[in-house]
Amino acid sequence: MHIQSYLERLHYTGAVEPNLATLRALQQAHLLNVPFENLDIHLGRSIVPDLNAFYDKIVTHQRGGFCYELNGLFTWLLRGLGFRVDMLNARVMGGDGAWGPEFDHMTLLVHLADHWLVDVGFGDSFRDPLRLDDPHPQAQTFGTYRVYSEAEDWILEEQAAEGNFERSYRFNLRPHELSDYAATCQLQQTPPSHFTQKRVCSLATLTGRITLSDLRLIVTTHSERTESLLDSEDAYRIVLRERFGVVY
């Protein structure tokens, strides 16, 4: 495992001093170059919390992954560059309005002069670190977010098109080890987890996002969204390779 190879995977050639500017640039580079994807689950390949396996998949084989893989390996990179990082237990708000199980999601807290919420494993989410100790809306190029405390937990919200804020996930500030996520990581790979329902590969772009949901290709450019249906598995693999850089 080599930091320089990871930086090359991110096409990152900027500064590496452990400060906010570097953190912001690394998060953006990660989101623009490493897709969020669940393809191994549909290929019957077990995903276990292991940094060497994550590195081999994401860096060596130019793949993406889901939260435990992406944020787990990103933690290793940030720590290697001198950042102080905690892996946090988050619970995602489901479509039914209920919170997911413990360790449903891994998010990160980076300690600089201030504390920053960082996440490269939540799909279409915030692209810049969010200041933890600021409950006011934090506007970014591709969205506005809010982070605030509620009892012993913290809540991440995203502003919807209608202007109201919708909850994304809740988390607490107790640091965890990668092994703490093992049971829920396994659970996410079995029915009825939504990760088993369809293949997804999604990547941020400079103007929006591209997503492949089974055979449906979704391209968002600023506020414009287009969808097209691929006609075969061969076409699916071509799009994975040419648009996402993924070959499996």
KOLLUM-34478 format. One record per residue: residue in one letter; y, z, x of N, C-alpha, C in turn. Coordinates in steps of 0.2 Angstrom, whole numbers, plus 5000, padded with zeros to 4 digits. Each point is the difference from the previous one (the first is absolute). Layout:
N
+------+------+------+------+------+------+------+------+------+------+
| rest |  npy |  npz |  npx | capy | capz | capx |  cpy |  cpz |  cpx |
+------+------+------+------+------+------+------+------+------+------+
|    A |    Y |    Z |    X |    Y |    Z |    X |    Y |    Z |    X |
...
+------+------+------+------+------+------+------+------+------+------+
***
This chain:
248
+------+------+------+------+------+------+------+------+------+------+
| rest |  npy |  npz |  npx | capy | capz | capx |  cpy |  cpz |  cpx |
+------+------+------+------+------+------+------+------+------+------+
|    M | 4994 | 5000 | 5004 | 5006 | 5000 | 4996 | 5006 | 5000 | 5004 |
|    H | 5004 | 4995 | 5000 | 5006 | 4999 | 5004 | 5006 | 4999 | 4996 |
|    I | 5006 | 5004 | 5001 | 5006 | 5000 | 4996 | 5003 | 4993 | 5001 |
|    Q | 5000 | 4997 | 5006 | 5003 | 4993 | 5000 | 4997 | 4995 | 4996 |
|    S | 4993 | 5000 | 4999 | 4996 | 4996 | 4996 | 5002 | 5001 | 4993 |
|    Y | 5001 | 5006 | 4998 | 5002 | 5001 | 4993 | 5007 | 4998 | 4999 |
|    L | 5005 | 5001 | 5005 | 5007 | 4997 | 4999 | 5000 | 4992 | 4999 |
|    E | 4995 | 4997 | 5004 | 5000 | 4993 | 5000 | 4997 | 4998 | 4993 |
|    R | 4995 | 5004 | 4997 | 4998 | 4998 | 4993 | 5006 | 5000 | 4995 |
|    L | 5005 | 5005 | 5002 | 5005 | 5000 | 4995 | 5006 | 4995 | 5002 |
|    H | 4999 | 4996 | 5005 | 5005 | 4996 | 5003 | 5006 | 5004 | 5001 |
|    Y | 4999 | 5005 | 5003 | 5006 | 5005 | 5001 | 5002 | 5000 | 5008 |
|    T | 5006 | 4998 | 5001 | 5002 | 5000 | 5007 | 5006 | 5004 | 5001 |
|    G | 5002 | 5005 | 4995 | 5006 | 5004 | 5001 | 4999 | 5006 | 5004 |
|    A | 5005 | 5005 | 4999 | 5000 | 5006 | 5004 | 4994 | 5004 | 4997 |
|    V | 4998 | 5005 | 5004 | 4994 | 5004 | 4998 | 5002 | 5008 | 5001 |
|    E | 5007 | 5001 | 5001 | 5002 | 5007 | 5001 | 4999 | 5003 | 4993 |
|    P | 4997 | 5007 | 5000 | 4999 | 5003 | 4993 | 5006 | 5002 | 4996 |
|    N | 5003 | 4995 | 4997 | 5006 | 5002 | 4996 | 5000 | 4996 | 4994 |
|    L | 5005 | 5001 | 4996 | 5000 | 4997 | 4993 | 5000 | 4993 | 5000 |
|    A | 5004 | 4997 | 5004 | 5001 | 4993 | 5001 | 4993 | 4997 | 5001 |
|    T | 4996 | 5002 | 5005 | 4993 | 4998 | 5002 | 4996 | 5001 | 4994 |
|    L | 5000 | 5006 | 4997 | 4996 | 5001 | 4994 | 5001 | 4995 | 4994 |
|    R | 5006 | 4999 | 4999 | 5001 | 4995 | 4995 | 4998 | 4993 | 5002 |
|    A | 5001 | 4998 | 5006 | 4998 | 4993 | 5002 | 4992 | 5000 | 5000 |
|    L | 4997 | 5005 | 5002 | 4992 | 5000 | 5000 | 4998 | 4999 | 4993 |
|    Q | 5002 | 5004 | 4995 | 4998 | 5000 | 4993 | 5001 | 4993 | 4997 |
|    Q | 5006 | 4997 | 5001 | 5001 | 4993 | 4998 | 4995 | 4995 | 5003 |
|    A | 4999 | 5001 | 5007 | 4996 | 4995 | 5003 | 4992 | 5001 | 4997 |
|    H | 4998 | 5006 | 4999 | 4994 | 5001 | 4998 | 4999 | 4997 | 4993 |
|    L | 5005 | 5001 | 4995 | 4999 | 4997 | 4993 | 5000 | 4993 | 5000 |
|    L | 5004 | 4997 | 5005 | 5001 | 4992 | 5000 | 4994 | 4997 | 5004 |
|    N | 4995 | 5004 | 5003 | 4995 | 4996 | 5004 | 4993 | 5003 | 4999 |
|    V | 4999 | 5006 | 4997 | 4994 | 5002 | 4998 | 4999 | 5001 | 4993 |
|    P | 4996 | 4996 | 4997 | 4999 | 5000 | 4992 | 4997 | 5007 | 4998 |
|    F | 5001 | 5001 | 4994 | 4997 | 5005 | 4996 | 4994 | 4996 | 4996 |
|    E | 4994 | 5002 | 5002 | 4994 | 4997 | 4997 | 4994 | 5004 | 4999 |
|    N | 4996 | 4998 | 4995 | 4994 | 5004 | 4999 | 4994 | 4996 | 5001 |
|    L | 5000 | 4995 | 5004 | 4994 | 4995 | 5000 | 4994 | 5003 | 5002 |
|    D | 5000 | 5004 | 5005 | 4994 | 5003 | 5002 | 4996 | 5003 | 4995 |
|    I | 5003 | 5003 | 4995 | 4997 | 5004 | 4994 | 4996 | 4995 | 4996 |
|    H | 5002 | 4994 | 4999 | 4997 | 4994 | 4997 | 4995 | 4997 | 5004 |
|    L | 5000 | 5001 | 5006 | 4995 | 4997 | 5005 | 4994 | 5005 | 5001 |
|    G | 5001 | 5006 | 4997 | 4994 | 5005 | 5001 | 5001 | 5003 | 5007 |
|    R | 5006 | 5000 | 5003 | 5000 | 5003 | 5007 | 5004 | 5007 | 4999 |
|    S | 4996 | 5005 | 5002 | 5003 | 5007 | 4999 | 5006 | 5001 | 5004 |
|    I | 5005 | 5004 | 4998 | 5006 | 5002 | 5003 | 4999 | 5007 | 5001 |
|    V | 5000 | 5003 | 5006 | 5000 | 5007 | 5002 | 5006 | 5001 | 5004 |
|    P | 5003 | 5007 | 5000 | 5006 | 5002 | 5004 | 4998 | 5000 | 5007 |
|    D | 5001 | 4995 | 5004 | 4998 | 5000 | 5007 | 5006 | 4995 | 5003 |
|    L | 5003 | 5003 | 5005 | 5006 | 4996 | 5003 | 4998 | 4994 | 5004 |
|    N | 4994 | 5001 | 5003 | 4997 | 4994 | 5004 | 4999 | 4994 | 4995 |
|    A | 4997 | 5002 | 4995 | 4998 | 4995 | 4995 | 5006 | 4997 | 4997 |
|    F | 5005 | 5004 | 4998 | 5006 | 4997 | 4998 | 5004 | 4995 | 5005 |
|    Y | 5000 | 5002 | 5006 | 5003 | 4996 | 5005 | 4996 | 4994 | 5001 |
|    D | 4993 | 5000 | 5000 | 4996 | 4994 | 5001 | 5002 | 4995 | 4994 |
|    K | 5000 | 5003 | 4994 | 5002 | 4995 | 4994 | 5007 | 4998 | 5000 |
|    I | 5005 | 5004 | 5001 | 5007 | 4998 | 4999 | 5002 | 4996 | 5006 |
|    V | 4999 | 5003 | 5006 | 5003 | 4997 | 5006 | 4995 | 4994 | 5003 |
|    T | 4994 | 5002 | 5001 | 4996 | 4995 | 5004 | 4998 | 4994 | 4995 |
|    H | 4999 | 5002 | 4994 | 4998 | 4994 | 4995 | 5005 | 4998 | 4995 |
|    Q | 5006 | 5003 | 5002 | 5006 | 4997 | 4996 | 5000 | 5001 | 4993 |
|    R | 4997 | 5005 | 4997 | 4999 | 5001 | 4993 | 5005 | 5005 | 4998 |
|    G | 5000 | 5002 | 4993 | 5004 | 5005 | 4997 | 4996 | 5006 | 4998 |
|    G | 5001 | 5003 | 4995 | 4996 | 5006 | 4997 | 5004 | 5003 | 4995 |
|    F | 4997 | 5006 | 4998 | 5004 | 5004 | 4995 | 5002 | 5006 | 5003 |
|    C | 5003 | 5005 | 4996 | 5004 | 5005 | 5003 | 4998 | 5004 | 5006 |
|    Y | 4993 | 5002 | 4999 | 4997 | 5004 | 5005 | 5000 | 4997 | 5007 |
|    E | 4998 | 4993 | 5000 | 5000 | 4996 | 5006 | 5007 | 4999 | 5002 |
|    L | 5005 | 4997 | 4996 | 5006 | 4998 | 5002 | 5004 | 5006 | 5003 |
|    N | 5001 | 5005 | 4996 | 5004 | 5006 | 5002 | 4996 | 5004 | 5005 |
|    G | 4994 | 5000 | 5000 | 4996 | 5004 | 5005 | 5001 | 4997 | 5007 |
|    L | 5000 | 4994 | 5000 | 5001 | 4997 | 5007 | 5007 | 5000 | 5002 |
|    F | 5005 | 4999 | 4995 | 5007 | 5000 | 5002 | 5002 | 5007 | 5002 |
|    T | 4996 | 5005 | 4998 | 5002 | 5007 | 5003 | 4998 | 5000 | 5007 |
|    W | 4994 | 4997 | 5002 | 4998 | 5000 | 5007 | 5005 | 4996 | 5004 |
|    L | 5003 | 4995 | 4997 | 5005 | 4996 | 5004 | 5006 | 5004 | 5001 |
|    L | 5003 | 5003 | 4995 | 5006 | 5004 | 5000 | 4999 | 5006 | 5005 |
|    R | 4995 | 5004 | 4999 | 4999 | 5005 | 5005 | 4999 | 4998 | 5007 |
|    G | 4997 | 4994 | 5001 | 5000 | 4998 | 5007 | 5006 | 4998 | 5003 |
|    L | 5005 | 4998 | 4995 | 5007 | 4999 | 5003 | 5005 | 5006 | 5000 |
|    G | 4997 | 5006 | 4998 | 5004 | 5006 | 5001 | 5002 | 5003 | 4994 |
|    F | 4999 | 4997 | 4994 | 5002 | 5002 | 4993 | 4996 | 5006 | 4998 |
|    R | 5003 | 5005 | 4997 | 4996 | 5005 | 4997 | 4999 | 4998 | 4992 |
|    V | 4993 | 5000 | 4999 | 4998 | 4997 | 4993 | 4995 | 5004 | 4997 |
|    D | 5001 | 5002 | 4993 | 4995 | 5003 | 4996 | 4997 | 4995 | 4995 |
|    M | 4993 | 5001 | 4999 | 4997 | 4996 | 4995 | 5000 | 5004 | 4994 |
|    L | 5002 | 4998 | 4994 | 5001 | 5004 | 4994 | 4995 | 4998 | 4995 |
|    N | 4999 | 5004 | 4995 | 4995 | 4999 | 4995 | 5005 | 4998 | 4994 |
|    A | 4999 | 4994 | 4997 | 5004 | 4998 | 4994 | 4995 | 4998 | 4995 |
|    R | 5003 | 5001 | 4994 | 4996 | 4998 | 4993 | 5004 | 4995 | 4997 |
|    V | 4997 | 4994 | 4998 | 5004 | 4994 | 4997 | 5000 | 5001 | 4993 |
|    M | 5005 | 4998 | 4997 | 5001 | 5000 | 4993 | 4996 | 4994 | 4997 |
|    G | 4996 | 5001 | 4996 | 4996 | 4995 | 4997 | 5003 | 4996 | 4994 |
|    G | 4997 | 4995 | 4998 | 5003 | 4996 | 4994 | 5000 | 5004 | 4994 |
|    D | 4995 | 5005 | 4999 | 5000 | 5004 | 4994 | 5004 | 5006 | 5001 |
|    G | 5004 | 5001 | 5005 | 5005 | 5005 | 5000 | 4997 | 5006 | 5003 |
|    A | 4994 | 5000 | 5003 | 4997 | 5006 | 5003 | 5000 | 4999 | 5008 |
|    W | 5000 | 5006 | 5003 | 5000 | 5000 | 5007 | 4993 | 4999 | 5003 |
|    G | 4999 | 4996 | 5005 | 4994 | 4999 | 5003 | 4997 | 5006 | 5004 |
|    P | 4994 | 5000 | 5003 | 4997 | 5006 | 5003 | 5004 | 5002 | 5006 |
|    E | 4998 | 5005 | 5003 | 5002 | 5002 | 5006 | 4998 | 4995 | 5006 |
|    F | 5005 | 4999 | 5004 | 4999 | 4995 | 5006 | 4999 | 4993 | 4997 |
|    D | 5002 | 4999 | 4994 | 5000 | 4993 | 4997 | 5004 | 4995 | 5004 |
|    H | 5005 | 5002 | 5004 | 5004 | 4996 | 5004 | 5002 | 5004 | 5007 |
|    M | 5001 | 4997 | 5005 | 5002 | 5003 | 5006 | 5007 | 4997 | 5001 |
|    T | 5005 | 5004 | 5001 | 5007 | 4999 | 5002 | 5002 | 5004 | 5006 |
|    L | 5005 | 4998 | 5003 | 5002 | 5003 | 5006 | 5007 | 5003 | 5000 |
|    L | 5001 | 5005 | 5004 | 5006 | 5004 | 5001 | 5002 | 5000 | 5008 |
|    V | 5005 | 4997 | 5001 | 5002 | 4999 | 5007 | 5006 | 5005 | 5001 |
|    H | 5000 | 5004 | 5006 | 5005 | 5005 | 5001 | 5004 | 4998 | 5006 |
|    L | 5006 | 4998 | 4998 | 5006 | 4999 | 5005 | 5005 | 5005 | 4999 |
|    A | 5006 | 4999 | 5001 | 5005 | 5005 | 4998 | 5000 | 5001 | 4993 |
|    D | 4998 | 4995 | 4996 | 4999 | 5002 | 4993 | 4992 | 4998 | 4998 |
|    H | 4998 | 5001 | 4994 | 4993 | 4999 | 4999 | 5000 | 4993 | 4996 |
|    W | 4995 | 4996 | 5001 | 5000 | 4993 | 4997 | 4993 | 4998 | 4997 |
|    L | 5000 | 4998 | 4994 | 4994 | 4998 | 4997 | 4999 | 4993 | 5002 |
|    V | 4994 | 4998 | 5003 | 4998 | 4994 | 5002 | 4993 | 4998 | 4997 |
|    D | 5000 | 4993 | 4999 | 4993 | 4998 | 4996 | 5000 | 4993 | 5001 |
|    V | 4994 | 4998 | 5004 | 4999 | 4992 | 5001 | 4993 | 4999 | 4996 |
|    G | 4998 | 5004 | 4995 | 4994 | 4999 | 4997 | 5000 | 5001 | 4992 |
|    F | 5006 | 4998 | 4997 | 5000 | 5001 | 4993 | 5002 | 4993 | 4997 |
|    G | 4998 | 4995 | 5003 | 5002 | 4993 | 4997 | 5007 | 4999 | 4999 |
|    D | 5002 | 4998 | 4994 | 5007 | 4998 | 4999 | 5005 | 5007 | 4999 |
|    S | 5002 | 5003 | 5006 | 5003 | 5006 | 5000 | 5006 | 5000 | 5004 |
|    F | 5003 | 5005 | 5002 | 5006 | 5001 | 5004 | 4999 | 4997 | 5007 |
|    R | 5005 | 4996 | 5002 | 4999 | 4997 | 5007 | 5004 | 5004 | 5006 |
|    D | 5004 | 5004 | 4998 | 5003 | 5004 | 5005 | 4998 | 5008 | 4999 |
|    P | 5000 | 5004 | 5005 | 4999 | 5007 | 4999 | 5005 | 5003 | 4995 |
|    L | 4997 | 5005 | 4996 | 5004 | 5003 | 4995 | 5002 | 5007 | 5003 |
|    R | 5006 | 5002 | 4999 | 5002 | 5007 | 5003 | 4997 | 5005 | 4995 |
|    L | 4996 | 5005 | 5002 | 4997 | 5004 | 4996 | 5005 | 5005 | 4996 |
|    D | 5005 | 5002 | 5004 | 5004 | 5006 | 4997 | 5006 | 4997 | 4997 |
|    D | 5000 | 4994 | 4997 | 5005 | 4997 | 4996 | 4998 | 4998 | 4993 |
|    P | 5001 | 5004 | 4995 | 4997 | 4998 | 4993 | 5004 | 4995 | 4997 |
|    H | 5005 | 4997 | 5003 | 5004 | 4995 | 4996 | 4996 | 4993 | 5001 |
|    P | 5002 | 4995 | 4996 | 4997 | 4994 | 5001 | 5001 | 4997 | 5007 |
|    Q | 4995 | 4997 | 5003 | 5001 | 4997 | 5006 | 4999 | 4992 | 4999 |
|    A | 5005 | 4996 | 5001 | 5000 | 4993 | 4998 | 4997 | 4996 | 5007 |
|    Q | 4996 | 4995 | 4999 | 4998 | 4996 | 5005 | 5000 | 4993 | 4998 |
|    T | 4999 | 4995 | 5004 | 5001 | 4993 | 4998 | 4995 | 4998 | 4994 |
|    F | 4994 | 5003 | 5000 | 4995 | 4998 | 4995 | 4998 | 5006 | 4995 |
|    G | 5005 | 5004 | 4999 | 4999 | 5006 | 4995 | 5004 | 5006 | 5002 |
|    T | 5000 | 5004 | 4995 | 5003 | 5006 | 5000 | 4995 | 5006 | 4999 |
|    Y | 5000 | 5005 | 5004 | 4995 | 5005 | 4999 | 5003 | 5007 | 5000 |
|    R | 4997 | 5005 | 4998 | 5002 | 5007 | 5000 | 4994 | 5005 | 5002 |
|    V | 5002 | 5005 | 5004 | 4995 | 5004 | 5002 | 5003 | 5007 | 4999 |
|    Y | 4996 | 5005 | 4996 | 5003 | 5006 | 4999 | 4994 | 5005 | 4999 |
|    S | 5002 | 5006 | 5001 | 4994 | 5006 | 4999 | 5000 | 5002 | 4993 |
|    E | 4993 | 5001 | 4998 | 4999 | 5003 | 4993 | 4994 | 5005 | 5001 |
|    A | 5002 | 5006 | 4999 | 4996 | 5006 | 5001 | 4998 | 5000 | 5008 |
|    E | 4993 | 5000 | 5001 | 4998 | 5000 | 5007 | 4999 | 4993 | 5003 |
|    D | 5001 | 4995 | 4996 | 4999 | 4993 | 5001 | 5006 | 4996 | 5001 |
|    W | 5000 | 4994 | 5002 | 5005 | 4995 | 5001 | 4998 | 4994 | 4996 |
|    I | 5005 | 4997 | 4997 | 4999 | 4994 | 4996 | 5003 | 4994 | 5003 |
|    L | 4997 | 4994 | 5000 | 5003 | 4994 | 5002 | 5001 | 4996 | 4993 |
|    E | 5006 | 4997 | 4999 | 5001 | 4996 | 4994 | 5003 | 4993 | 5003 |
|    E | 4999 | 4995 | 4996 | 5003 | 4993 | 5001 | 5004 | 4998 | 4994 |
|    Q | 5006 | 4997 | 5001 | 5004 | 4998 | 4994 | 4997 | 4994 | 4997 |
|    A | 4999 | 5000 | 4994 | 4997 | 4994 | 4996 | 5006 | 4995 | 4999 |
|    A | 4998 | 4994 | 4997 | 5005 | 4995 | 4999 | 5005 | 5002 | 4994 |
|    E | 4997 | 5005 | 4996 | 5004 | 5002 | 4994 | 5005 | 5006 | 5003 |
|    G | 5000 | 5002 | 5006 | 5004 | 5005 | 5002 | 4997 | 5007 | 5001 |
|    N | 4995 | 5001 | 4996 | 4997 | 5007 | 5000 | 4996 | 5001 | 5006 |
|    F | 4998 | 5006 | 5002 | 4996 | 5001 | 5006 | 4993 | 5002 | 4998 |
|    E | 4995 | 4997 | 5003 | 4993 | 5001 | 4998 | 4996 | 5003 | 5006 |
|    R | 4996 | 5005 | 4999 | 4997 | 5003 | 5005 | 4994 | 4996 | 5003 |
|    S | 5000 | 5000 | 5007 | 4995 | 4997 | 5004 | 4994 | 5004 | 5002 |
|    Y | 5002 | 5006 | 5004 | 4995 | 5005 | 5001 | 5004 | 5006 | 5002 |
|    R | 4995 | 5005 | 5000 | 5003 | 5007 | 5002 | 4996 | 5002 | 5006 |
|    F | 5003 | 5005 | 5004 | 4997 | 5002 | 5006 | 5002 | 5007 | 5002 |
|    N | 4997 | 5003 | 5004 | 5002 | 5006 | 5003 | 5001 | 4999 | 5008 |
|    L | 5003 | 5005 | 5003 | 5002 | 5000 | 5007 | 4995 | 5003 | 5005 |
|    R | 4994 | 5002 | 4997 | 4995 | 5003 | 5004 | 4996 | 4994 | 5005 |
|    P | 5001 | 5001 | 5006 | 4997 | 4994 | 5004 | 4992 | 5000 | 5000 |
|    H | 4997 | 4994 | 5001 | 4993 | 5000 | 4999 | 4997 | 4996 | 5006 |
|    E | 4994 | 5000 | 5001 | 4996 | 4996 | 5005 | 4997 | 4994 | 4996 |
|    L | 4998 | 4995 | 5004 | 4998 | 4994 | 4997 | 4993 | 5001 | 4996 |
|    S | 4996 | 5005 | 5003 | 4994 | 5001 | 4997 | 5001 | 5003 | 4993 |
|    D | 5005 | 5003 | 4998 | 5002 | 5003 | 4994 | 5000 | 4995 | 4994 |
|    Y | 5000 | 4994 | 5002 | 5001 | 4995 | 4995 | 4993 | 4996 | 4999 |
|    A | 4995 | 5002 | 5003 | 4993 | 4997 | 5000 | 4997 | 4999 | 4993 |
|    A | 5000 | 5006 | 4996 | 4997 | 5000 | 4994 | 5003 | 4995 | 4995 |
|    T | 5007 | 5001 | 5000 | 5004 | 4995 | 4995 | 5000 | 4993 | 5002 |
|    C | 5000 | 4999 | 5007 | 4999 | 4993 | 5002 | 4994 | 4997 | 4998 |
|    Q | 4994 | 5004 | 5000 | 4994 | 4997 | 4997 | 5000 | 4999 | 4993 |
|    L | 5003 | 5005 | 4996 | 5001 | 4999 | 4993 | 5004 | 4994 | 4998 |
|    Q | 5005 | 4998 | 5004 | 5004 | 4994 | 4999 | 4996 | 4994 | 5000 |
|    Q | 4994 | 5000 | 5003 | 4996 | 4994 | 5001 | 4994 | 4999 | 4995 |
|    T | 5000 | 5005 | 4995 | 4995 | 5000 | 4995 | 5003 | 4999 | 4993 |
|    P | 4997 | 4997 | 4995 | 5003 | 5000 | 4993 | 5000 | 5007 | 4998 |
|    P | 5005 | 5001 | 4996 | 5005 | 4995 | 4997 | 5007 | 4999 | 5003 |
|    S | 5000 | 5002 | 5007 | 5006 | 4999 | 5004 | 5003 | 4993 | 4999 |
|    H | 5006 | 5000 | 4999 | 5004 | 4993 | 4999 | 4999 | 4996 | 5006 |
|    F | 4998 | 5002 | 5006 | 4999 | 4996 | 5006 | 4994 | 4996 | 4999 |
|    T | 4995 | 5002 | 4996 | 4994 | 4996 | 4999 | 5001 | 4995 | 4994 |
|    Q | 5005 | 5000 | 4997 | 5001 | 4996 | 4994 | 5002 | 4992 | 5002 |
|    K | 5004 | 4999 | 5005 | 5001 | 4994 | 5002 | 5002 | 5000 | 5007 |
|    R | 5000 | 4994 | 5004 | 5002 | 4999 | 5007 | 5007 | 4999 | 5000 |
|    V | 5004 | 5004 | 5004 | 5007 | 5000 | 5001 | 5002 | 4999 | 5007 |
|    C | 5004 | 4996 | 5002 | 5003 | 4999 | 5006 | 5008 | 4999 | 4999 |
|    S | 5004 | 5004 | 5003 | 5007 | 5000 | 4999 | 5004 | 5001 | 5006 |
|    L | 5005 | 4996 | 5001 | 5004 | 5001 | 5006 | 5008 | 4999 | 4998 |
|    A | 5004 | 5004 | 5003 | 5007 | 4999 | 5000 | 5002 | 4994 | 5004 |
|    T | 5006 | 4997 | 4997 | 5003 | 4995 | 5004 | 5007 | 5001 | 5000 |
|    L | 5004 | 4996 | 5004 | 5007 | 5001 | 5001 | 5004 | 4999 | 4994 |
|    T | 4997 | 4997 | 4995 | 5004 | 4998 | 4994 | 4996 | 5004 | 4993 |
|    G | 4995 | 5003 | 5002 | 4996 | 5003 | 4994 | 4993 | 5002 | 5002 |
|    R | 4995 | 4997 | 4996 | 4993 | 5002 | 5001 | 4996 | 4994 | 4998 |
|    I | 4994 | 5000 | 5003 | 4994 | 4995 | 4998 | 4994 | 5005 | 4999 |
|    T | 4997 | 4998 | 4994 | 4994 | 5004 | 4998 | 4995 | 4995 | 4998 |
|    L | 4993 | 5002 | 5002 | 4995 | 4996 | 4998 | 4995 | 5005 | 4996 |
|    S | 5000 | 4999 | 4993 | 4996 | 5004 | 4996 | 4994 | 4996 | 4997 |
|    D | 4994 | 5001 | 5003 | 4995 | 4996 | 4999 | 5002 | 4993 | 5001 |
|    L | 5000 | 4995 | 4996 | 5002 | 4993 | 5001 | 5007 | 4999 | 4998 |
|    R | 5004 | 5005 | 4998 | 5007 | 4999 | 4998 | 5005 | 5002 | 5005 |
|    L | 5003 | 4995 | 5002 | 5005 | 5000 | 5006 | 5007 | 5002 | 4996 |
|    I | 5003 | 5005 | 5002 | 5007 | 5002 | 4998 | 5005 | 5000 | 5005 |
|    V | 5005 | 4997 | 4999 | 5005 | 4999 | 5005 | 5007 | 5003 | 4997 |
|    T | 5003 | 5005 | 5003 | 5006 | 5003 | 4998 | 5006 | 4998 | 5005 |
|    T | 5005 | 4997 | 4998 | 5005 | 4998 | 5005 | 5007 | 5003 | 4996 |
|    H | 5002 | 5006 | 5003 | 5006 | 5003 | 4997 | 4997 | 5002 | 4993 |
|    S | 5004 | 4998 | 4995 | 4998 | 5002 | 4993 | 4996 | 4994 | 4997 |
|    E | 4998 | 4995 | 5003 | 4996 | 4994 | 4997 | 4993 | 5002 | 5002 |
|    R | 4996 | 4999 | 4995 | 4992 | 5001 | 5000 | 4997 | 4994 | 4998 |
|    T | 4995 | 4997 | 5004 | 4996 | 4995 | 4998 | 4993 | 5002 | 5001 |
|    E | 4995 | 4997 | 4995 | 4993 | 5001 | 5001 | 4997 | 4994 | 4999 |
|    S | 4994 | 4999 | 5004 | 4996 | 4994 | 5000 | 4993 | 5002 | 5000 |
|    L | 4995 | 4997 | 4997 | 4993 | 5001 | 5000 | 4996 | 4996 | 5005 |
|    L | 4997 | 5002 | 5005 | 4996 | 4996 | 5005 | 4994 | 4998 | 4996 |
|    D | 4997 | 4994 | 5003 | 4995 | 4997 | 4996 | 4993 | 5001 | 5003 |
|    S | 5000 | 5004 | 5006 | 4993 | 5001 | 5003 | 5001 | 5006 | 5005 |
|    E | 4994 | 5002 | 5002 | 4999 | 5005 | 5005 | 5002 | 4997 | 5007 |
|    D | 4999 | 4993 | 5001 | 5003 | 4997 | 5006 | 5007 | 5000 | 5000 |
|    A | 5003 | 4999 | 4995 | 5008 | 5000 | 5000 | 5002 | 5007 | 5001 |
|    Y | 4996 | 5005 | 4997 | 5002 | 5007 | 5001 | 5000 | 5002 | 5008 |
|    R | 4995 | 4998 | 5003 | 4999 | 5001 | 5007 | 5006 | 4997 | 5004 |
|    I | 5002 | 4994 | 4998 | 5005 | 4996 | 5004 | 5006 | 5004 | 4999 |
|    V | 5002 | 5002 | 4994 | 5006 | 5004 | 4999 | 5000 | 5007 | 5004 |
|    L | 4994 | 5003 | 5000 | 5000 | 5006 | 5004 | 5001 | 4999 | 5007 |
|    R | 4998 | 4995 | 5003 | 5001 | 4998 | 5007 | 5007 | 4998 | 5001 |
|    E | 5003 | 4995 | 4996 | 5006 | 4997 | 5002 | 5006 | 5004 | 4998 |
|    R | 4999 | 5004 | 4994 | 5006 | 5004 | 4998 | 5000 | 5007 | 5002 |
|    F | 4994 | 5003 | 5001 | 4999 | 5007 | 5002 | 4997 | 5001 | 5007 |
|    G | 4998 | 4995 | 5003 | 4997 | 5001 | 5007 | 4993 | 5003 | 5000 |
|    V | 4997 | 5000 | 4994 | 4994 | 5004 | 4999 | 4994 | 4995 | 5000 |
|    V | 4995 | 5002 | 5005 | 4993 | 4996 | 5000 | 4995 | 5006 | 5000 |
|    Y | 4995 | 4999 | 4996 | 4995 | 5005 | 5000 | 4993 | 4997 | 4999 |
+------+------+------+------+------+------+------+------+------+------+
***
